[in-house]
Amino acid sequence: MGSEVNYDELYMKLLDRAYTLITPRIQRRQEIPKLSIQVQPKKTIIQNFRDVAQRLNRDPTHIARFFLKELALPGNIEGNTFVLYARGAQGLLRLFTSDISSSTLSALCAIQ
């Protein structure tokens, strides 16, 4: 009879341990990844495109299609890079930070 377990206390300890293990991963996922953009005379290249898509847990082709339709520009994915055939691609960063990241982060927040 001396080995009675306080289940409420045990549950709280396990819950605290779970939060300490999970919280850093969630915070890392909520950080908005930075695009590495290189502007050339006739094209704009996002050098870390596949890495960013993977970090956002999205299919790179879907994100590329979204950019191409929203910016009305030709382009394609070449390896880890995404090439837009236009100089500067005005609005690329604004589009990424406002639409892509906010929708992704909203989905992540709903999971929590």
C-alpha positions in Angstrom: 0.0 0.0 0.0 3.0 2.3 0.4 3.5 2.4 -3.4 0.5 4.5 -4.3 1.1 6.6 -7.4 -0.2 10.1 -7.7 -1.4 10.0 -11.3 -2.2 13.7 -11.6 1.4 14.6 -10.6 2.9 12.0 -12.9 0.7 13.2 -15.8 1.8 16.8 -15.2 5.5 15.8 -15.2 5.1 13.9 -18.4 3.1 16.8 -20.0 5.9 19.3 -19.0 8.5 17.0 -20.5 6.5 16.6 -23.7 6.3 20.4 -24.0 10.0 20.9 -23.5 10.7 18.4 -26.3 8.2 19.7 -28.8 8.3 23.5 -28.3 11.7 24.2 -29.9 10.7 22.3 -33.1 7.4 24.2 -33.4 9.2 27.5 -32.9 11.7 26.6 -35.6 8.9 25.7 -38.1 7.2 29.0 -37.4 10.2 31.1 -38.5 9.7 32.4 -42.0 12.6 31.1 -44.2 14.5 33.7 -46.2 14.7 33.6 -50.0 18.1 33.8 -51.6 17.4 35.9 -54.7 19.9 36.6 -57.4 18.9 39.2 -60.1 20.5 38.8 -63.5 20.0 41.0 -66.6 17.1 38.9 -68.0 16.1 36.6 -65.2 15.6 36.4 -61.4 16.8 33.2 -59.6 15.7 32.0 -56.2 18.7 29.9 -55.3 17.3 28.0 -52.2 13.8 27.4 -53.6 13.5 23.6 -52.9 15.0 24.1 -49.4 12.4 26.8 -48.6 9.5 24.7 -50.0 10.7 21.7 -47.9 10.9 23.9 -44.8 7.4 25.1 -45.4 6.3 21.5 -45.9 4.9 22.3 -49.4 5.4 20.8 -52.8 7.9 23.0 -54.8 5.9 22.7 -58.0 2.7 24.0 -56.3 4.6 27.0 -54.9 6.2 27.6 -58.3 2.9 27.5 -60.1 1.5 30.0 -57.5 4.3 32.4 -58.2 4.0 32.0 -62.0 0.3 32.7 -61.9 0.4 35.6 -59.4 3.3 37.3 -61.1 2.2 36.4 -64.7 5.8 35.5 -65.7 7.4 32.5 -67.3 9.7 30.4 -65.3 10.7 26.9 -64.2 12.4 24.9 -61.5 16.0 23.8 -62.2 17.5 21.6 -59.5 17.3 23.6 -56.2 16.7 26.9 -58.0 13.5 28.5 -59.3 14.1 30.7 -62.4 11.7 33.6 -63.4 12.4 34.9 -66.8 12.0 38.6 -66.0 14.4 41.2 -64.5 13.7 42.0 -60.9 10.4 40.2 -60.6 8.8 43.0 -58.7 6.6 41.8 -55.9 8.3 38.5 -55.4 9.3 39.1 -51.8 6.0 40.8 -50.9 4.1 37.9 -52.4 6.2 35.3 -50.6 6.0 37.0 -47.2 2.4 37.9 -47.3 0.7 35.0 -49.0 2.8 31.9 -48.9 4.2 32.3 -45.4 1.0 33.5 -43.8 -1.0 30.6 -45.2 1.6 28.1 -44.1 2.0 29.6 -40.6 -1.8 29.7 -40.3 -2.0 26.0 -41.0 0.8 25.3 -38.5 -1.0 27.4 -35.8 -4.2 25.5 -36.4 -2.3 22.2 -35.7 -1.1 23.4 -32.3 
